[in-house]
Amino acid sequence: MFGHKEALCKYQGFTSVPTNLPPDIMKLDLSFNRLSRLDSNGFYRYKYLEDLIIDHNSINMLHPKAFYGLSLLKHLSLSRNNLSVSHSYHREVFESLQNLSVLDISRNMKTLNYSPYGIPVGGLSNLRELSIDLVFNATFGQQFKKLHNLQVLKLDYCHVTHLYNDTFSEMPINIREFHMTTCKDFVVIESGVLVPYPHLKLLNLTNSNIHLAQALNILHPFQKKSMDALLFRGISHPDSKQGLDSVILKPEMMIYISTICIKTLDLSDNDIILVKNKSLVLFKHPECFENVMLSANRFSLDNWSGYFFKFLYTMTNIKIIDFSYFPLRFKNPIFLDVVTKDNYTSVEQVKGKWGEGLFQLQ
């Protein structure tokens, strides 16, 4: 074996795993093919694989020995198939994957039906990142509690209408990143839903329909702690049927968040129409801020602009403040993207022009 060999086999019309590839490949991408099942020993020839991607197929069945022989595999992605969280995963299907660190089985559950999680992840002792669909009335199971090294949880294809205090009670406590970004229908959230995650450093609820008031209320477990990022962009959608109004920020809503040492805070695109009693400058640790995004809201600085700009001077480590797209609504606003990699959080420079009101501080 010489060097790092990859086989990029997208759009080839394969209905089964090809058997004529070099046996020493380390990465295999079979995305956008026509696979409907993974049979026994299909990858046994490729025992050096570290990265296996089989996204955008029609897979609905995994043989118990589908991944037999892949003891070196680190990254497995089966996103956008037809795998059921209840019926598609035999209890032995992941037994060979002792070195797996990243598993993506998201965007498979396309229906709203209740489905208990029957995914045998308990033996994946080295798993650090899991992407999975959030099904209706989710109950995960004790096998998830065994993922002692899990750091990142990404919940996709969100079918829930309620998140209860015990929804995530069977997840490991060591999770540092929690992502839930695709809840299109309004989700009612109990205040203790994040209590199982005392070590959380990044909370990403971007574009999930939960309303800013609820997002601020579930932060009570993190009072007086430090967090890398709170990403609440586009989570408030006024809806008369749900009794949801535009956001009026009040001091009582900021009780929990104001005590947290936050590096990156994104409150953009939340239909904030009014800030009462200087609620946005009540943070007790302004020196922690590095990136603050407030764009595409509708509140005015009238009567408290002096307090706001005085507060900016206390942000001694600030790099970016995005105060663009105010106060009117724009058709296609461009937002800053927050990315995390190797436990490091940064703000990506977006394509296009900066909106007026964006301050980049060196």
N, C-alpha and C positions, 0 to 999 in steps of 0.2 A: 504494500500500500504506500502510495507516494502523494503527499499533498492532501488538500481538502477537495474532494470530488462531490459535485452536486448533479442531480438529475432533475431538471425542470421539465415536467411532462404535462403541463396544462393544455387543455383544449385538444386532446388527442383522441377523444371518443372511446377511451378504454372502458370496458365493462368488467374487467378483472385486473388484479395487480400484475403488471408486466413482469416477466421472468427472465428477460434477456438483457437486463441492465448490468453494468459492472458491479461485482459483488462488494467492492470496497467503497461504494458511495456513502457519504456521511449525511447528505441531505436529499430528501425525495419530496417533490411537490407534485401531487396528483390532482390538484384542484381543477374544477370545471371539466370533469369527465362524466361518465355515465355509470359509475359504480353504485350498486344497490345493496351490496353486502360485502363483508370482509370475511373470507373463508379461513379455514385452519391453515396455519403455517405459511400464509401468503407472503410474509416478509422474512421468512427464515433465511433466505439467501443473502439478505442484506443486514448482516449482524453488526455492522459498524455504524448503522444509522444513529444519528444524534437528533435529527430534526425531520419530522414526518408531518406533512401538511396534506390533508385530504378534504379541503373545504369545497363547498358548492358542488356536491354530488347528490345522490338520492339514497344514501345509505340508511337502512332501517334495521339492519341486523348485524350483530358482531358475534362471530364464532368465539367460544371460550378460549381458543388458541389463536385468535386473530393476530395477536402481537407476539407470539411465541418466538423467543430467540433475540428479542430487541432489548437486551440487558443494558445497553449503552444509551438508549434513547433518553433525551432530556426534554424535548419539546414535541408534544402531540397536539395537532389541531384537527378537529372534526366539525368545525363550524359550518352552519348552513346546510345541514342534511335533514334527515327525517327520523332522527333518533329520539325515542321516548325515554324520559327520565325514569319511567316505571318498568318498561318491558324490554328495552334493547340491550341492557348490559348484564351479561352473565356474571355470576359472582367471582369467576376465575379470570375474567377477560384482561385485567390489568396486572396479573400476578408476576409477569416477566419484567415489568417496568419499574424496577426498584430504584433506578436513578432518575426517574421522571421529575422534572422541576416545574414545568409549565404544561397545563392541560386546558385546552379550549374546546368545550362541547356546547357552546352557546348557539343561539339562533336556530334551534332545532324544533322547539315546541311552538307550533303555530296555532294551537287551539286554546280556548279558555277553560277547558275541562280540568277538573281537579286530578292531579297525578302525584302520588307519593313518590319521594325520591328513592329509587332502588339502585343507585350508582355505587359500585363497590370500591370506594376510594380509600377505605381504611388502611390498606396495605401500602399506600403511596407515601412512605415516610419522609421522602425528600421533596415532596411537592411544596412549591413556594407561591405559585400563582394559579388560581382556578377561575375560569370563565364559564358561567352556567346560566341557564334560563331561570327566571323566578316565576314559578307556576302559581296558579290560583290556590289560595289557602295553603301556602307552602309549609310542609313539615319535613325537615331534612333527614333526621335519623342519626343514631349514635356513631355511625361510621365516620361522619365528618369531624367528630370530636377528636378522632385519632390523628388528624393532620397537624401534628405539633409544630411543623415548620412552615405552615401556611402563612404568608405575609400579605398577599393581595387577593381580594375577592371581588370579582366583576360579575354583576348580575345583569343579564341581558334578556331581551324579549320578556318584558315585564307584564305579567298577566294578573297581578294582585290588585285588589281594591282596598284591602286593609293590611297593615303591618302591626302586629301585636307585640307586647312586651316580650313574649316568649318565642317569637318567630325565629330568631337566630340563636336561641339558647343552646342549640346543639352544635354550634360552630365553635372552633377553637378560639381561645381568648387572645392569641398572639397576633391576630390580624392587625396590620398597620395601615392598609389602604382598603377603603370600601367604596366601590363604584356602583351606582344604580342610576342609569342615564336614559332609559327608554320607556318610562311609565307614561303613556299618553293619556290614559284615563285617570281621573283624580283618585289619589290614594289617601285614605285616612290613616294616620300614623299615631300610635300610642307613644307617650312621652318617654318611656323606658326602653324603646326598641334597640338602642345602641349600648345599653348597659353591658351586654356580653363582650364588648370590645374596649377594655380599659386602656389598651396601648395604641389606640388609633391615632395616626398622624395625618392622614389625608381622607377627607370625606367629599366625595364627588357625586352630586345629585343633579348635575347639569341636564336641563331640558326635561326632567321628570316632573309631572304635574302634581306637586304636593303643597304648593303655596309657601312663601317665605316664612309666614308666621309659624307653621309647623316645623320647618327646618331649624329655626332658631330655638324652638322649644325642646327639641331632642338633643340639644347640646349640653344639657345639665351634667352628664357624667364627665365632661371635660373641663369643668370649671377650674381655673387656676393652673391649667396644664399648658403645654406647648404643642402646637400643631403646625405642620408644614403647609397645609392648604385646606381651605373651606371653599368649595366650588359650588355655588348656588345660582348659576346663570340660568335664566329662563325657566324658573320653576313656579312662577305665579301667573295663573291664567284666570282672570275674572270670569265667574260663571254664576249667573243668577239662580240656576237650578240647584247648585251646590251651596248657595249662600256665600259665594266667594267674591269679595270686593277687591278693588285696587288696594295696594299696600300703603298704609299710613304707618310709618315707623314711629314707635313710642318708646320711651325709656324702659318700660316694663318688658318689652320684647327683647331688649338688649342685655338683660340681667346676666345671662350665662355667657354669651359671646364676648361681652365686654371684659371679662376676666381672663380670657384665653390669650396667650402669646401666639400670634398668627403671623406666618411669613407671607402667605399669599391668600388674599380674600377676593372672591368674585361674587358681586351682588348685581351684576349687569342684567339688563333686560328683564326686570321684575315688576314693571308697572308701579314703581314707587312714585306716588304722586305728592307725598308730603312727608317732611321730616319734622317731628314735633320735639320741642325742648332739646334741641341739639343732639338728638339720639345718635347721630353718626360720629360724634366726637367724644363719646363717653368711654372709649377704650382705655383700659388701665395700662396697657403696654404698647404704646405707639412706636417705641423703638424697635419692636419686633417686625414691623411691616417692611416687606421688600417690594411687593406688588399688590396694588389695590385697583380693582376694576369696578367702576360704577356706571358704565356707559349704558345708553339706551333706556334710561328711566325718565321720569317726568317731573321730579321735584325741583323746586327753586331754592336758590341760596339766599333769597331775600330775607332780611332781618337776622340772618346768622352767618353771613359770609365771612365776617371778621373772625368768628370763632373757628370756622372751617380752615381758613388760611393760617391762622395761628396754630391750629392743630397740625398742619402740614409740617411746620418747623420742628415739631417734636418727633416726627418720623425720621430719625437720624440715619436709618439704614435703607430708606426707600429708594427704589430704582425706577419703578414705573407707576404712574397714576393715570388710569384711563377714565376720563370724564367726558368722553365724546358722545355725539348724537343726543345732545340736550338742546332744548327741552321737548322738541317735537319728535314724532315718530318718523323714522326713515324706512324706506322700502327694503333695502338690502344692507343693513349694517354689517360691518366687518368686526369680528370679535377677536380678542387675543386668546390663544390656546395655551392651556397649562398642561405640561407633560411631565411625567415622572419616569425616571430610569435609574436603576441601581440606587434606589433610595434617595435620589436627588430630584428636586422639583424645580422646574424652570418655566419661564414664559416664552413661547415661541413667537418670533416676529412673523406676522401674517403677511400674505401677499397683498399688494394694493397699497393705497395711500393711508397714512395715519389720519384718523378723524380729528377734527378740531376739538381740542380739549384734552388731548393725550400729552402728558408730560413725561419725558424720559429724562431721568436724573442720573448723572454720572457721579 
